[in-house]
Amino acid sequence: MDDAERRVWGRLPGGARAALARLAPADLRTLLLAVARDRAAAARPADLVRRWRTDATHDRGSNRRPPL
């Protein structure tokens, strides 16, 4: 387990990992989609622009044309 995983699991209540592991794959997917939907509904356009500008995980692509 890497540092990021330890940080996230450490923020969840005890037993959360085991409870999630017991879910059927389709149920886990449903839960994750519901969380994503809730977060999207709460996000304001200004939040998205700020996140896009400051979050290094978003790939903005290149201005160069690809070689032919």
Buried (B, 14 or more C-beta within 10 A) or exposed (E): EEEEEEEEEEEEEEEEEEEEEEEEEEEEEEEEEEEEEEEEEEEEEEEEEEEEEEEEEEEEEEEEEEEE
